Structures are given as structure tokens and as C-alpha cells.
Amino acid sequence: MARVVVTGGSGFVGSHLVERLVAEGHETTVFDHGAPPPGLVSGPDAPRYVSGDIRDRAQVSAVVEPGVDVVYHLAAVVGVDRYLDEPLDVVDINLGGTRNVLDLAERAGAKVVLASTSEVFGKNPAVPWAEDDDRVLGSTSVDRWSYSSSKALAEHLTFAFVRQRGLRATIVRYFNVYGPRQRPAFVVSRTVHRALRGLPPIVYDDGGQTRCFTFVDDAIDATLTAGAADKADGECFNIGSSEETTVGEVVELICELTGGGPAAVPLDTGARLGARYQDLRRRIPDTRKAYEVLGWRATTDLREGLSRTIAWARANPWWLAQEDSGQS
């Protein structure tokens, strides 16, 4: 049993991580500004929830303290809608919050697992991307790149703490994680949300963009393995599926699995979102390092993962009652 802290533990990936940590018997504290979603662990085995702002060092220090073994740092501003509407918060939370966690974890003698993102690679056309491949970004005037840049700087900070301060830390870069409880602002979650309410799915541009969609349970397996493995210290790992799929194909499969419905509606991102948004044509991870070092690879195929996500959504009307928060 370890004593662990999960920042952002009320969020999508964080809440799944908390469930697994509690199930494995770890003493778990969640630090988040929001309340946990319905249906999480309750009773005597429930994790301790502490409400706070990751940008406030004093508040973070109340949970990242001596005696903590691992800090899983997932607190961040995520989602294209938020990159466009809240670019200042993106930078302040993703960068400033990470600095607080790293500094306090070093003082406490805890290991850090930093959740990062495939977005750090930007629009590098040379896929699949290995962990050390180049970053190719657009203009700083394009809000889309605020998230990529903030998470890349968080990675730089983490590596700096490892090399200058001797902090034990590992970075996991998630590639298009989906599954139950995800906010309906992403390709899979938004399409499931709309399909189950009888609304037409929305496809950005021609739907020919490709992604490697990763079921949340697989991402959690990788995250926990990285947190427990000494050989992961000081390393970064791409965490994603190897199944490349177009966005249009994903939307079609969701419509099939939900029983059909209205035809998809195209959205012209240039006309609707303007120059603040730029899309990526392909986003493909090279995951050989995760397999060679951690023994991890994604095992849930897309049909299975979508079926499980849809079944969960049907059984949770509170999620279906949420507002569609994507850009439309």
C-alpha cells in the first residue's frame, strides 16, 4: 500500500485513476477544484477529497507533504473549447500548477507522474512520433497552441527537476483517451452524447483526420505501471493505441453501435472557429518504448471500447443531461 495524491482526481482520467488506486488498497487523496462525478467510491474506502486551486502553493502544500509516496499530477485545463476561451488559464494552471507540484514533491521526497499530451508534438507531419521527435507548432497568436506549449514547458520543468534536483519523476503522454465520464467536448464523448439524445453527430471538416483512440482503462494501466516502476524514473512514454482511425470512421461506428440516427453534420472549422484554431491531420504514437521498458501496450480495440462507453452512458442519465460543451 502506498500513500498517493492525485491532482485533478475529479476529472475524467483522474477519476478512473482514483478508482483503481482505491481498489488496489492505496491511501488516496484527491486534490481538485471541482466535486467528484457521481458514482465514485463511497463509504469507508472512499478517497479523501481536498478542494483547492493548483495555482495556490499553500493549498497544494496541504496535500503534497512528507510521507506521500507518489503524486499523480493530472490537474490541467483540457479541451479545444477551453484552449480557445480560456488561454490564460491554460498557461497559468498547466505551467504554474506543475511548478508547485514539482517543488513540493521534491521537498516531500515523493515521486511525480506527470500527465502530458500528444499535443506537444504540434503538427509535426512525420508520424508515428517517438518520444524524442521534434515539435512543430504554429504561431503564438493561435490559441490552439497555448495548450501544447504549456504542457511542453511542464515537461521541461519536470526534466529540469529530475536533472538538477534529483526528483523521481515520469512523464506519460496520452493520445486521444476516451471512455466513461469524459466531458462531451471531444470526438468520442461528444458523438456518443449526441447520438444517444437523437441529435446529429458533428464532423469537423471532411472527417479524414486520423487519430489513435485509447480506451481509458489502458491509459490507467500505463499510468500505474509508470508510477510503480523505478526504471520509469526520468523517462517519458507515449501512451496510446496503435490503431489509426479517421474521425469520420469513429463517428460512423458510434452511430452503428447506438442504433443509427440523423446523418452527420459537417462543421467548417475555418468559417466557425477562425484563425485561433488549427487542426492536425494525423496524430500517431510510436509506443515501442512503453512496451520495451514498461511492458505496456493498449489492448482494448476501438469497437470494444466504444461499446463499453456507450453502455455506461446509457446507464448514467446524469451524464446525458450535461450540456454539449464542444465548439459548434
N, C-alpha and C positions, 0 to 999 in steps of 0.2 A: 504494500500500500504506500502510495506517495501522497504528499501534500501538494496540490496543484491549484493554480489560478488560471481562469480563462477570461481574458478581456474580450468584450463583445460576445459573451456567452449566451445572451438572449437573442442573438441574431440567427440567421439561417444555418450556416455551417457550425457556428459556435454552439447552438443548442443541441445539435446532433453530437458534437464532441462531448458536451457535458453529460448527455445521456450515457454515452459509452464509458466515460470516466467513472461515473457513479456506479454503473453496472459492474465495473471491474473492482469496485471497493475502494477507490481513491477518495481522500478527503478533498472535496472540491469547493472552491469559492468562485463565484461569478461576479465580475465587475462590469457593469454596463449602465448606460443612462436610461435604458428602457426596461419595461417589465418583460418577463419571460412569456413566450407564447403559451396558449392553453395546451393542456395535455402532457406537460413535462412531469418529471419525477416529483412526487409529493410525499408527505409523511416523514418518518424518522430518517429515511435515506436521502432526503432532498438535499441538494447543494445549498450552500449559504449564498444568498444574493446580496450584493452591496451596490447601491445606486451611486453613480458618480460620473464625473467628466474626465476622460482620459487625458485631457489637456491640463488638468489641475494636479500638479505634482503631489501636493499634500493629500489629496483624496486617493491617489494611486498608492501612495506610501502606506496607507492603512491596510492594504491587502498584499502588496508585494513587500514582504518583510522577512527577516531571518526565520528559517525553518521551512520556508517554501522550497520545494524541490524543482518544480518546473512551472514556468509561465508560458501558457499558450496565448500568444498575442494576436487576436483576431479583430480587435476593435478598429474600425475603419469606416469611411464613407464610400459606399459601393453603389454602382448603377449609373448608366448613362444619363438618366433623368437628373440624378444628383450632381454628376460632373458638370452638367450644363447650368443647373440652377444654383448650385452651392460651391463654386470653385474655391472660394476662400476657406470654407470648412474642410474641403477635401485636403488642402495643403496643411492646415493647422492640425487637424486630427491625425491624418496619416503620417505626418512627419513629426510634429511636436509631441504627439501622444507616444509615438515609438521611442523618442528620445527619453521620455520619462520612464517608460518600462525598462529600457536597457540599462539606464543608470541605476535605477532602484534594484533591478535584478542582480546587477554586478555587486552592489553593496550587500545584498542579502545572500549571495552565494548560490543563486538559483540559475538553472538553465532556461533559455528562452527558445521557443519555437515561433518564428515569425511567419505569419501567413502573408504571402505575396501573390503575385498575379502574372498571368501570361501577358498582360498588357504592357509589362516593362519592355518587351521586345518591340513595341510600337508596330510599324508597318514594314519591318524587315521582310523582303519578299522571298528570302532563301530559307524556306521551310523544308523539313522539320527543324525546329530550333533546339539546339543543345544549350545547356545551362550557361555556357560562356560565350554564346553568339552575340553579335553586335546588336545594339539598339538603334532603331531608325525612327525618328519622331518628326512630327510636323511642327509648325510654328507655335511659339509660346502664346500667340494670340488665339489659338484654337483651344477652347476649354476642354475638349476631349482628352488632351494630353496632360492635363493637370493631375489626373489620377495616376497615369503611367509614371510621370516624373516624381510624384510624391512617394509612390511605392518603391521606385528605384533608389531614391535617396534614403528611404528607410532601410533598404538592403545595404547601401553604402555604410550607413550608421552601424548596422549590425556587424558587418565585416570589420569595421574600424574598432568596435568594442572587442571583438574576438582577438584582433591582432595587437592592439595597444593595451587593452585592459585584461586580457585573458579570460573574457566571458565565454562560457559554454553556450553556443547558440547554433541553431539550424534554421535554414530558410526553406519553406515549401511553397512552390509556385503553382497555384491552382489553374487549371484550364477548364473553363466553362462548366463549373459544377452545377448540378441541378438535383432536384428531389423534393420531398415533402417539406412544407413550411416556407419555401422560398417566396419572397415578395413578388407579386405578379407584375414585374417590371422587366423580366428577362425573356429570352426567346421561348424556352420551355414553359416556365411558370405562367407567363402571360397567355400563351396559346392554350394551355390546359384550362386556365381560369376563364377565358372567353368561350372556349368550346363547351364547357360544362354549364355555361349560362346561356347557351344558344346564340352567342354573338359570333360574327365572322372573325377568323384569325387575321392578324395583320402581318404582312410580309414586307420587310424593308427592301426597297428597290426590286431587283429581279429575283431575290432569294437564292442566288447562286453562290453566296459567300459560304465557305466551308469552315466547320468547327469540329473539334473532338470533344463531344459532350461526356462528362464524367459524373457518374452517379455518386451522390453524397457519401454513401457508405464506404465506397472505395477510397474517397478522399480522406475520410476519417481513419481508415486503416493505415494509410500512409502517414498521416499526421501523428498518430500514436506511436507508430514504429520509429519515426524520426525523434520523437521525444524521449524514447526509451533507449535508443542506441547510441553508445559512446562514439562509434565510428561515424555517426552523422554530424558530430560536433564540427563547426567551422565550414560546413558544406551547404550547398544549395541544390534542391531537387525539383525537377519538373514533375508535377503530379497531374496526369491526365490520361485519357483514353487514347488508344491508337486507331480508333475507328473514325475516319474522316467522313463527314456527312454534310450535305448542303443544308442551309436553313430551310429552304423550300421542302426538302425531303422530310425534315423533322416535323414541320407543320403538317404535312400530308399524313405522316404516321400517327401523330396525335389525333388528327381528325378521324382516322380509321379506328383507332383504339377507343375513342369516345363515342363512336357510332355515327359519325358524319355530322352534317350541319351546313350552315351557309358557306358559300365559297369565300376563299381568302381575298382580302382587300389589300392591294399594294400601297405602300407609302413611299413617296419620293422624298428621301432624306434631304436632298439638296433644297427642294422647294419648302419643305416643312420645318427643317431644323437649321438650315442656313450653314454658313461657313464655320460655326462653332463646333460642328460635328463632322468627323471623318470616320468612315468605316474601314475595316480590314478585310481583304479578300480571302485570305487563308490564315488560319491560326492552328498550327500543328506542332505538338511537342515531340521531342526526342526523349524518350523515357528510359533509355538503356541504363543510365547512371542509377536511377531509383531501383531498378531491378538488380543491378550488379552489387550495389552497396547495401540496400535495404531488403532485397528480396521481394520487392513490391511490384505489382502490376495491376492495372484495372481489370476486373474480372466480370463486371456486370455489363452485358450488351445493352444497346440502346432500347430495343423493344422491351426487354425485361424491366429496365429502369423506368421507362415511361409508364409501363403498366402498373408498377408499384406506386408511382407518383400519382397517377390518375385514381387508383383505388383509394389512396389516402385522401385525396382531395374530395372525392365523393362522400367520404365518411366524416368530413370536417367542414360543416356548413359555415363555421366562423371564418374560415379562410376564404371560401367562395364569396362571403359577404364583404370582403375587403374591396376597396376602390382599386380599379385598374390604374396602376401608377406608372405605366410606360409612357413614352413620348408618342403622341398621336394627334 
